[in-house]
Amino acid sequence: MSKLSDRFKKNEEQQVVVEECPLLEELLEKVNSVPYWNEYTVEKQRELVGFFVANSDVDDKETVCKTLEDYVIAFGPLQKLIDNERVSAVFVKDVNSVYIEIDGREFNTEIGLSDNMFQYILNYVKYLREESAFEGCAADISNGVNITIRKI
C-alpha cells in the first residue's frame, strides 16, 4: 500500500514543474509581502500570478502559471487535502508536520512545507471570513505556531 502522502500529491508533470521552477519561492515572497493578498478575489489573484509568470523567462508559461496558482490561491498545497471529502481537518504543526483528521483519527501526511509556504498559509488562515466553509486558527505556542483548518 502506498504512503498516505502519495495519495495527496499532484500529478507527476506538476511536481516536476514546481521542483524545477525557481519562481515559486520568489512568488511566495511577493505574495507574503502583500498584506491584503487574501482580500483579492480568486480571479484577481489568478490575474496577478499570470502577470508575474508573463514577465518571467520560463518556457511553458501556461503550465507554470497553473501550477503556481495551485500554490498561492486558497490553502495552497493543502487545498488537495481539504478538498478530500473524508478529511475533516488539517493540522500544520510546523513545516515538516502536516496531519489530517479522518473519522476522528489523526494521520501524518508526511508532507513538508517551505518556510514561505508556511507563512502564506498562516496569512491565509488569518483572513478566513465568517461565511467561509472553513474554520481556521493559528495558535502561538512555545515551540512554534500550530495551524488548524477544520471544515464546518
C-alpha positions, 0 to 999 in steps of 0.5 A, a space after each residue: 500500500 502506498 504512503 498516505 502522502 502519495 495519495 495527496 500529491 499532484 500529478 507527476 508533470 506538476 511536481 516536476 514543474 514546481 521542483 524545477 521552477 525557481 519562481 515559486 519561492 520568489 512568488 511566495 515572497 511577493 505574495 507574503 509581502 502583500 498584506 491584503 493578498 487574501 482580500 483579492 478575489 480568486 480571479 484577481 489573484 489568478 490575474 496577478 500570478 499570470 502577470 508575474 509568470 508573463 514577465 518571467 523567462 520560463 518556457 511553458 508559461 501556461 503550465 507554470 502559471 497553473 501550477 503556481 496558482 495551485 500554490 498561492 490561491 486558497 490553502 495552497 498545497 493543502 487545498 488537495 487535502 481539504 478538498 478530500 471529502 473524508 478529511 475533516 481537518 488539517 493540522 500544520 504543526 510546523 513545516 515538516 508536520 502536516 496531519 489530517 483528521 479522518 473519522 476522528 483519527 489523526 494521520 501524518 501526511 508526511 508532507 513538508 512545507 517551505 518556510 514561505 509556504 508556511 507563512 502564506 498559509 498562516 496569512 491565509 488562515 488569518 483572513 478566513 471570513 465568517 461565511 467561509 466553509 472553513 474554520 481556521 486558527 493559528 495558535 502561538 505556542 512555545 515551540 512554534 505556531 500550530 495551524 488548524 483548518 477544520 471544515 464546518 
